[in-house]
């Protein structure tokens, strides 16, 4: 049996050589970028999350993202456990962490205490606030809630407290005199389903939880907010400018890889709904002015 050995013609070989050269150049550039970041950024670089307490939960949520972050930047991402958003703000202020995965309200809170910058945000087209009532309720609008007992989520929750409160005030209601508001946290769904309250204000996705708890019930939305700003990963402003710029550019050029790693865990996939959410690198402090205004409009102190 004979084997014939075929060699590429010059026309075929040249593109192959060029492609190989470009690939090697790209790899060299990536290595150079990682090396540059390691020379201008803290290493390890520390990140906290205002919504997660405990190292075990942090590892479960961000393990794959941490590995991908290290692969593309050359910097070790060290998760930093904090008990609440006040602790996160203090950690930023006193340089205990470089990055914090926060919510819109936390961004406004941190930014009023010390200058911070946005590394990237998770934009969620579904992210907003809604008010829900049973389908057979006589309530047709927020104004109809005057004199009623209603449930909201947690104090300081952007979609479950701040914006629902603003919506009520803009409907002409006084939060103290006209309403009996229960900050029910996770029990808000049961409060509505069980009839303990006549309406519930929370995130748009709360309808899924209502339907899961009461699959035979029917509910409707009487008011809905505009889309809210996304969840930011913030950087302390005292980081070197070369580090902040380099991190943005490197992460933006590898956003697909980082996004897949971020949503590969159960917690993050459920939170960010990977089918319509995405990482954005063109968001600045001005995009969160609407949150500060919501606090002011609702008469809620920002602290």
Helices and strands as residue ranges (DSSP letters): H 10-40, E 45-49, H 55-73, E 77-79, H 85-93, E 99-101, H 104-113, E 116-124, E 129-134, G 142-145, E 149-152, I 158-162, H 163-170, E 180-183, G 185-187, H 188-193, E 199-203, H 206-213, E 219-224, E 231-236, H 241-253, H 255-262, H 266-272, E 277-280, G 285-288, H 289-298
